[in-house]
Amino acid sequence: MEAVQAVRGMNDILPEQVGWWQGIESAAREVLENFGYREMRTPVAEKLELFARGIGESTDIVEKEMYAFQDRNGDWLALRPEATASIVRSYVQHKLHADSGHCKFYQIGPMFRHERPQKGRYRQFHQIDAEVFGLDGPMIDAEMMHMLDVLLERIGISGVTLNINSLGCAKCRQVYREALKSFLVEKGDGFCGDCMRRRETNPLRVFDCKVQRCGELLESAPRLIDYICDDCRAHFDAVKDGLEKLGTRYAVNPRIVRGLDYYMRTTFEVITDRLGSQNAIGGGGRYDGLVRDLGGPDVPAVGFAMGMERLVLLLEQEKGRPVRLPRCFFASLGEKAGQSAFLLAQQFRGQGIETEIDYEGRSLKSQMRRADKSGARYVLILGEDELARREIQLRDMLTKTQRIVPLENILETLLAVDSEK
Ligand code: HAM
């Protein structure tokens, strides 16, 4: 019979890779909690309307990539393509703004976008997402990017570039939109059909176009950064100043527009040159109008998300596979010895010692082969003779030395020997 395969672009994370994931998750929790962020977990499905209103009707994510479906009641739902809109929804719904001046949240979990799968780009992928509500000053923007730096260092990833830009506020955006529109009209038919449409509906989205010719034409397009108002410029200057004070290296890249509509003022991306075309390992920015647009109070906000698959790819490139080895392996000969070894193994585990055991009563030779393959540092060998003498053999696989230990002392002996190493 033909075996059922996973959905294209949705991957299993197998035990041999999961060490990277656990390492990244625990580093993220540690760093984010250290900076005052608290975890929030929102559902993977939301009302479709949330993302259409939140991310923007004419973005690629909403127009082309959403997993949208009608449930059995006929309600339109979508699998979340990102976490920001969901977190804002939750923040408004539970009136979390009433609690205190500002709130910091983070979320780690799967997101869904129906993109064309390739290395570093999947249909189910995972993000570490962080959001701050209630602060409009530039220091939090700078602190957030500094935190990203700390997090990447803690995860063990180096050699990435932080690109920053300012998209200005609604006021400066209006002026820029007209300038961009005139440019697009002037270049006329050179652009693809999608871009011609974007010119009318949402001109800024032309920068998301993946058609090479459009990209070339856009090289000479006006730059938003040249149109931002005095207030936005002062904000941006203060963000840069903050980054410098924090010792966080950055490059200003006026071409960053981000693929979601909600951004204003500070935007940023963390880029690597080691993942081919899927070079963004994280991105984010300020989105001061979104809470209001989603029915909440007029609260400023800023956030980012990092793609965990891309972090794992980088770690694998740098460090190979993570290995998690048991500390001890019990080998035994004979039924009685097998039972004693089985109970001893449970005691070892109870003490937090990672322990493997043979369950199948195979020959000592094949058990020793398995013990060797498992990578355990210590092998404990219990035969009928040893059991009769209330002894057990303790073999150190690294030093290739072996000693006999009284059975009742084996746990203490192992803990003592192991702590010397
Ligand atoms: P984004 O730039 O769409 O931003 O996604 C953030 C990161 O998620 C990307 O830099 C990338 O590493 C990863 N990512 C996105 N799509 C895929 C995919 N198909 N496969 C693998 N990885 C992917 C956001 O999602 C915003 N919500 C970030 C944010 C939070 N802005 C404010 N707060």
Boltz pocket constraint, residues with backbone or C-beta under 6 A from the ligand:
constraints:
  - pocket:
      binder: B
      contacts: [[A, 81], [A, 82], [A, 83], [A, 84], [A, 113], [A, 115], [A, 120], [A, 121], [A, 122], [A, 123], [A, 124], [A, 125], [A, 126], [A, 127], [A, 129], [A, 130], [A, 131], [A, 259], [A, 260], [A, 270], [A, 280], [A, 281], [A, 282], [A, 283], [A, 284], [A, 285], [A, 287], [A, 302], [A, 303], [A, 304], [A, 305], [A, 306], [A, 307], [A, 308], [A, 309], [A, 310]]
      max_distance: 6.0
